[in-house]
Amino acid sequence: MAKTNPGRFFEDYSVGETIRHAVPRTVSGGERALYHALYPARHALYSSDEFARECGLPAAPLDDMAAFHVVFGKTVPDVSLNALANLGYAEGRWLRPVYPGDTISSTSDVIGLKQNSNGKSGVVWVRTKGHNQRGETVLDYVRWVMVRKREPGSDAPEVVIPELASVLKADQLVVPEGLDFTNYDFGLAGEPHRWGDYAVGETIDHVDGVTIEEAEHMLATRLWQNTAKVHFDSGARPDGRRLIYGGHVISMARALSFNGLANAQMVVGLNGGAHANPCYAGDTVRAWSEVLDRAETSAPGVGALRLRLVATKGGDPFALKGDDGKYLPDVLLDLDYWALVPL
């Protein structure tokens, strides 16, 4: 009897099943230190316990995207070990901050299946939840992946495509308990720009760039215990190149956005996202943002901005798609998210 895990194939999923992912992870200050070593992350709320306390939190949480990577990494052996591509995200909500000492585990519900016309692969939709040691949900999101079939000629399952909201409404966002920006220190945060200083339709070139190194990508992917073959094994793809984990690009772009969005402190919603083109070691990642919407919240001094974050490896800033409606070759990431900003 085989004892190793070859990963799931498209035929191994059924709508309605719940997958309990292995290996819970207790996080510590080490995750924060490594995260800030891998990315130029400088948002004050995640860098300083004292700044976080002044904002009503008990201490500085783990960066939101770091929490996302921990939850995501648990799912890879069961969801995307044999994936050809991670296609998108929707309905993502950060429900509780993750603090050093928390133990994070993940479960996924299969909510959709659709075989591709070539009969060699199919798309799997899952809703993943991350939980802390008290059983509280800290993160909830949907993603869909293209997964290989074990037997190309096998029967196709019944098509189930879930209905997903294109955008989270502002009242669906969860503001962490106690968060209060009324005494927010703009000097320590690094920029003077408030919620009211951003206009819908405004675009921001974040100016800076970072060249992706193979060693950093490998360290990051191992840190999050992401075992997807295309990120580690150069023989997993016909071109012999290892793909940079899409989450690595997300975190790099989010960190670069500090220059112009230093006060977009907390990510609380993920409306959608696409990894438009592959990223490889040697690519220099740059980023720009567009303000899509604004909303007030019930928390004192706290507003929300809906932002489009685009990562590129060159080309003109603010260029996204060509006349054919397809992403331009230099576009790596198109992410639509909500962030909390002081009023």
VMD Tcl script that draws the C-alpha trace (Angstrom):
set ca {
  {0.00 0.00 0.00}
  {1.44 3.35 -1.05}
  {2.22 5.66 1.83}
  {3.19 8.76 -0.10}
  {0.76 11.46 -1.25}
  {0.72 12.13 -5.02}
  {-1.78 14.93 -4.54}
  {-5.39 15.10 -5.64}
  {-6.45 15.14 -9.27}
  {-9.60 16.64 -10.72}
  {-11.52 13.36 -10.38}
  {-10.84 13.28 -6.64}
  {-13.07 16.24 -5.78}
  {-16.79 16.26 -5.17}
  {-19.01 19.26 -4.52}
  {-20.04 19.46 -0.88}
  {-17.04 17.70 0.65}
  {-15.02 19.35 3.39}
  {-11.26 18.92 3.42}
  {-9.49 19.22 6.76}
  {-5.94 20.29 5.98}
  {-2.97 18.91 7.86}
  {-0.28 20.53 10.00}
  {-1.57 23.42 12.14}
  {0.98 26.19 12.59}
  {1.75 28.20 15.74}
  {3.03 31.60 14.60}
  {5.50 33.80 16.46}
  {7.48 36.96 16.07}
  {9.71 34.93 13.79}
  {7.08 35.00 11.06}
  {6.95 38.79 11.28}
  {10.74 39.13 11.17}
  {11.02 36.84 8.17}
  {8.11 38.53 6.41}
  {9.75 41.92 6.85}
  {13.06 40.48 5.66}
  {11.48 39.10 2.50}
  {9.41 42.18 1.61}
  {9.90 45.92 2.17}
  {6.90 45.85 4.54}
  {6.74 49.02 6.66}
  {3.13 49.57 7.70}
  {3.35 50.87 11.27}
  {0.47 48.86 12.71}
  {2.35 45.61 11.98}
  {5.78 46.92 12.89}
  {5.20 48.32 16.38}
  {3.30 46.95 19.36}
  {3.15 50.45 20.79}
  {1.69 51.94 17.62}
  {-0.89 49.15 17.52}
  {-1.84 49.79 21.16}
  {-2.33 53.48 20.41}
  {-4.78 52.30 17.73}
  {-6.76 50.21 20.22}
  {-5.28 46.76 19.57}
  {-3.55 44.66 22.23}
  {-0.35 44.38 20.17}
  {0.85 44.38 16.57}
  {-0.83 41.54 14.66}
  {0.87 39.40 12.06}
  {0.72 41.17 8.67}
  {-2.59 40.39 6.97}
  {-0.90 38.86 3.95}
  {1.35 36.76 6.17}
  {-1.78 35.37 7.83}
  {-3.20 34.71 4.36}
  {-0.06 32.80 3.35}
  {-0.17 30.62 6.47}
  {-3.80 29.68 5.82}
  {-3.20 29.23 2.07}
  {-0.11 27.09 2.54}
  {-2.06 24.48 4.51}
  {-4.37 23.95 1.52}
  {-1.75 23.32 -1.15}
  {-1.20 19.55 -0.64}
  {-4.96 18.94 -0.91}
  {-6.03 21.57 -3.45}
  {-3.24 22.69 -5.74}
  {-0.40 20.18 -5.60}
  {-1.29 19.12 -9.14}
  {-2.60 22.49 -10.24}
  {-1.73 23.97 -13.60}
  {-2.68 27.48 -12.48}
  {-4.27 29.40 -9.62}
  {-7.01 31.29 -11.45}
  {-8.61 33.73 -9.05}
  {-9.95 34.82 -5.67}
  {-13.26 36.18 -4.39}
  {-15.20 36.99 -1.22}
  {-12.11 37.15 0.97}
  {-12.57 38.56 4.48}
  {-10.10 38.94 7.33}
  {-12.35 38.35 10.33}
  {-9.90 38.51 13.25}
  {-6.27 39.58 13.58}
  {-3.67 36.85 13.99}
  {-1.24 37.45 16.86}
  {2.05 35.77 17.78}
  {1.17 32.68 19.79}
  {-1.94 31.87 17.75}
  {-2.18 28.40 16.21}
  {-3.66 28.47 12.70}
  {-5.34 25.60 10.87}
  {-7.35 25.45 7.65}
  {-10.36 23.70 6.14}
  {-11.79 23.93 2.61}
  {-15.24 23.20 1.23}
  {-15.46 22.20 -2.42}
  {-18.15 24.47 -3.91}
  {-17.71 24.05 -7.67}
  {-16.38 21.82 -10.45}
  {-16.11 22.24 -14.23}
  {-14.12 20.06 -16.60}
  {-12.22 21.89 -19.34}
  {-13.08 21.21 -22.96}
  {-9.74 19.46 -23.58}
  {-10.71 16.72 -21.12}
  {-7.26 16.85 -19.55}
  {-7.98 19.19 -16.66}
  {-10.75 20.97 -14.81}
  {-11.45 23.89 -12.54}
  {-12.06 23.36 -8.81}
  {-13.62 26.07 -6.60}
  {-13.01 25.91 -2.85}
  {-13.99 28.10 0.07}
  {-11.15 28.06 2.56}
  {-11.35 29.10 6.20}
  {-8.47 29.68 8.57}
  {-9.12 29.05 12.27}
  {-7.24 29.90 15.45}
  {-6.77 27.69 18.51}
  {-10.12 28.82 19.91}
  {-11.96 27.66 16.79}
  {-12.58 31.25 15.68}
  {-12.45 31.94 11.95}
  {-9.68 34.43 11.17}
  {-9.91 34.34 7.36}
  {-12.50 33.19 4.81}
  {-11.99 33.29 1.03}
  {-12.82 31.53 -2.23}
  {-10.26 30.55 -4.82}
  {-10.38 28.48 -7.97}
  {-7.61 26.44 -9.54}
  {-7.07 24.48 -12.74}
  {-6.14 20.92 -11.79}
  {-4.85 18.05 -13.93}
  {-6.97 14.94 -14.47}
  {-5.51 11.58 -13.56}
  {-7.20 9.92 -16.56}
  {-7.92 12.32 -19.46}
  {-10.62 10.06 -20.84}
  {-12.59 9.67 -17.63}
  {-16.16 10.94 -17.34}
  {-16.74 14.58 -16.56}
  {-18.55 15.44 -13.33}
  {-21.73 17.47 -13.27}
  {-20.89 21.14 -13.82}
  {-21.39 23.29 -10.72}
  {-20.22 26.91 -10.95}
  {-20.76 28.86 -7.73}
  {-22.29 32.32 -7.75}
  {-19.78 34.68 -6.22}
  {-20.07 38.35 -5.38}
  {-17.87 40.51 -7.60}
  {-17.34 42.99 -4.76}
  {-17.79 42.84 -0.99}
  {-20.07 45.55 0.30}
  {-18.62 47.87 2.91}
  {-21.01 46.57 5.58}
  {-19.61 43.06 5.04}
  {-16.15 44.16 6.17}
  {-15.12 43.28 9.71}
  {-13.21 45.98 11.60}
  {-11.08 44.44 14.39}
  {-12.57 44.90 17.83}
  {-11.19 47.99 19.54}
  {-9.62 49.56 16.46}
  {-9.64 53.34 16.91}
  {-7.80 55.79 14.65}
  {-8.91 59.00 16.40}
  {-5.42 59.50 17.90}
  {-3.56 58.13 14.89}
  {0.05 59.36 14.66}
  {0.60 60.28 11.00}
  {4.22 61.24 11.66}
  {5.12 57.78 12.93}
  {3.07 56.13 10.18}
  {5.14 57.87 7.52}
  {2.64 59.86 5.45}
  {0.03 62.59 6.10}
  {-2.64 61.28 3.71}
  {-6.07 60.60 5.24}
  {-9.09 58.74 3.88}
  {-10.54 62.01 2.59}
  {-7.37 62.79 0.64}
  {-8.02 59.92 -1.78}
  {-10.49 60.36 -4.65}
  {-12.28 57.61 -6.56}
  {-10.51 57.18 -9.89}
  {-7.17 58.43 -8.55}
  {-4.11 56.42 -9.59}
  {-0.85 56.17 -7.64}
  {2.51 55.09 -9.04}
  {4.36 53.52 -6.13}
  {7.67 54.30 -7.85}
  {9.91 51.67 -6.26}
  {10.86 48.29 -7.68}
  {12.31 45.06 -6.30}
  {14.04 42.36 -8.35}
  {12.81 38.89 -7.41}
  {15.57 36.51 -6.34}
  {15.27 32.75 -6.58}
  {16.55 32.22 -3.05}
  {14.05 34.66 -1.53}
  {11.14 33.05 -3.34}
  {12.19 29.59 -2.23}
  {12.57 30.76 1.37}
  {9.13 32.40 1.31}
  {7.40 29.39 -0.18}
  {8.97 27.08 2.38}
  {8.10 29.49 5.19}
  {4.42 29.17 4.31}
  {4.79 25.39 3.84}
  {3.56 25.69 0.26}
  {4.44 22.41 -1.46}
  {3.19 23.15 -5.01}
  {5.60 21.40 -7.40}
  {5.75 24.25 -9.91}
  {7.40 26.47 -7.27}
  {10.12 23.99 -6.25}
  {10.78 21.41 -8.93}
  {12.32 22.71 -12.17}
  {11.18 19.48 -13.85}
  {7.50 20.17 -13.08}
  {7.09 22.48 -16.08}
  {8.05 21.88 -19.73}
  {10.15 25.05 -19.83}
  {12.22 23.95 -16.83}
  {11.54 27.19 -14.95}
  {10.16 27.45 -11.45}
  {7.16 29.75 -11.08}
  {7.29 32.40 -8.39}
  {4.46 31.76 -5.91}
  {1.65 34.21 -6.66}
  {1.39 35.13 -2.99}
  {5.01 36.26 -3.10}
  {4.04 38.76 -5.81}
  {0.98 39.87 -3.79}
  {3.10 40.57 -0.71}
  {5.79 42.32 -2.71}
  {3.24 44.59 -4.39}
  {1.44 45.29 -1.11}
  {4.75 46.24 0.52}
  {5.70 48.49 -2.41}
  {2.34 50.26 -2.10}
  {3.51 51.76 1.20}
  {4.92 54.63 -0.86}
  {1.63 56.48 -1.40}
  {-0.57 54.26 0.78}
  {1.37 54.12 4.06}
  {-1.87 54.69 5.97}
  {-3.77 51.86 4.28}
  {-2.99 49.94 7.43}
  {-5.18 46.84 7.48}
  {-6.37 44.63 4.63}
  {-9.89 43.47 5.52}
  {-11.45 42.37 2.21}
  {-10.39 40.62 -1.00}
  {-12.89 41.26 -3.79}
  {-11.02 39.51 -6.56}
  {-7.64 38.83 -8.02}
  {-5.89 37.44 -11.05}
  {-2.32 36.31 -11.57}
  {-2.24 37.74 -15.08}
  {1.17 36.46 -16.23}
  {3.84 34.24 -14.70}
  {6.64 35.72 -12.63}
  {10.16 34.28 -12.63}
  {13.35 34.96 -10.74}
  {15.08 37.98 -12.23}
  {11.87 39.91 -12.88}
  {11.71 43.35 -11.29}
  {8.33 43.92 -9.67}
  {6.79 47.40 -9.60}
  {3.32 48.42 -8.48}
  {0.59 50.98 -8.97}
  {-2.84 51.44 -7.40}
  {-6.22 52.85 -8.35}
  {-8.81 54.05 -5.84}
  {-12.06 52.26 -6.75}
  {-14.37 53.26 -3.88}
  {-14.53 54.79 -0.42}
  {-16.72 53.95 2.57}
  {-17.03 54.94 6.20}
  {-17.13 52.38 8.99}
  {-18.69 52.37 12.45}
  {-15.26 52.31 14.12}
  {-14.00 55.65 15.50}
  {-11.74 57.44 13.03}
  {-11.68 54.52 10.61}
  {-12.57 54.65 6.91}
  {-12.26 52.04 4.18}
  {-10.75 52.34 0.71}
  {-11.38 49.89 -2.08}
  {-8.14 49.67 -4.03}
  {-6.90 48.01 -7.19}
  {-3.30 46.91 -6.76}
  {-1.44 46.06 -9.96}
  {2.02 44.48 -10.02}
  {4.05 44.72 -13.21}
  {7.50 43.82 -14.44}
  {7.91 46.94 -16.55}
  {5.89 48.80 -19.14}
  {3.94 52.00 -18.70}
  {2.46 52.76 -15.26}
  {-1.34 52.46 -15.23}
  {-1.40 50.29 -18.38}
  {-3.43 47.13 -17.69}
  {-5.06 45.56 -20.75}
  {-4.67 45.78 -24.50}
  {-7.29 46.53 -27.13}
  {-8.20 42.83 -27.16}
  {-9.21 43.02 -23.48}
  {-6.37 40.74 -22.38}
  {-3.80 41.65 -19.77}
  {-0.63 43.16 -21.16}
  {2.42 40.84 -21.01}
  {4.11 42.91 -18.32}
  {1.18 42.72 -15.90}
  {1.72 40.13 -13.16}
  {-1.12 40.76 -10.71}
  {-4.48 42.54 -10.64}
  {-5.83 42.57 -7.08}
  {-9.01 44.24 -5.82}
  {-9.10 44.71 -2.02}
  {-10.45 46.80 0.87}
  {-8.10 48.48 3.37}
  {-8.73 50.46 6.55}
  {-7.46 54.06 6.59}
  {-7.63 56.86 9.21}
  {-10.30 59.50 8.57}
}
mol new
graphics top color blue
foreach p $ca { graphics top sphere $p radius 0.5 }
foreach p [lrange $ca 0 end-1] q [lrange $ca 1 end] { graphics top cylinder $p $q radius 0.2 }
display resetview
